[in-house]
């Protein structure tokens, strides 16, 4: 068996949504000083890699995914010294640090865009994507944005439109301009020189656009009143995303990353165009690991789970990142029915993700078995999805409950940027640490069991033959990962020693919604 080649190959990652992780300065908003004090929790849990969401100077229209300066820390989150302290402490604790780089777009407050707005002759104009307003009053093309609605905003001064796949305050960069490439080389090196271990690349699938900005083929009716994903899915995304030239950027970044033994983890968001996605990650010589999002878009259904794993495993030739929760989706406990039922199912899915070839990520609070927080309409802050209770992202972004008490150990402030959303004492880290049967301890045990299975890192996934129905069952070498997705108890499809189980079955019987890790033989 080949040994593990790279430091991320048998690792477990953890996403920190900085605004809601821990507040060290008493303003009700998470920050680096708060994070510093809580890193030990993650080391205790068994995390190898943390990914920190954007903390750069930002007007916060998209809560930091609108960057005004890629090498400055937003004062809300602390200083560069505070950042350095977090990186140093994480390293001391044996954890690597990935930061979120946002290269598809900047904030409209970024110096480059402010210059670009000065007119077509400005040297920064071509950092962004502009088109003359068509004489017939139409838009330059038919692209719809990820947040719904058109992707073009008129700059009245010049009579030209600029492109944005997200908010108008997030103008898309022009990755066909070599000056943009050069600028990002320097940005990557700035952070690598400060000791980060790699980058999560935001919106990696969309950075390069069709050179002629051709309209996409429309495959269903679409209008702005529709839910944003329905608008998106009404088009074949032939010209706006997944352009073949993207891989040249990532190969260039790969050469920089390799100088530092750093990881490029892509937000390679697409669930449909597998051949193009595979070309984007190009066998791992560009982006090392591409996130696959299928586990966030399926029901608690064995067929759907098998398909969500099989599709990328059979079509993508690079490393895969797996996550069931993030700062962008409702928490899986909520999606799978909420309460104890949802918790049990979400945990069983995590057991399976821990068995897949690739890099699994937990999202903060997942280890506590948290549901999405409940946000009253007047407290909503996410710029998207306000009209659809299932599409807003605030519920997954509520502050982490660390301890019982008014600020829940998250803050000393009287109020928080988003409400806690209904957390109880039983949700807190402190209470769960005292309780051996808690979600927190069970997740910790799961991570420890997986860590002990380094032998699987180089073993391909093989579906356990003859297993269908409500069982999801695969093996990596001699280790089987099995989940019972049905409502009735069932027998394990393999003989062996149970190393971990997520529910209250016993012996060779898996309870409903229970998953297990088994050493075969
Ligand atoms: C990614 C982020 C999301 C953000 C978007 C625009 O999808 O995960 O939170 O809104 O990019 O940057």
Boltz pocket constraint, residues with backbone or C-beta under 6 A from the ligand:
constraints:
  - pocket:
      binder: B
      contacts: [[A, 62], [A, 65], [A, 66], [A, 102], [A, 166], [A, 202], [A, 203], [A, 267], [A, 327], [A, 328]]
      max_distance: 6.0
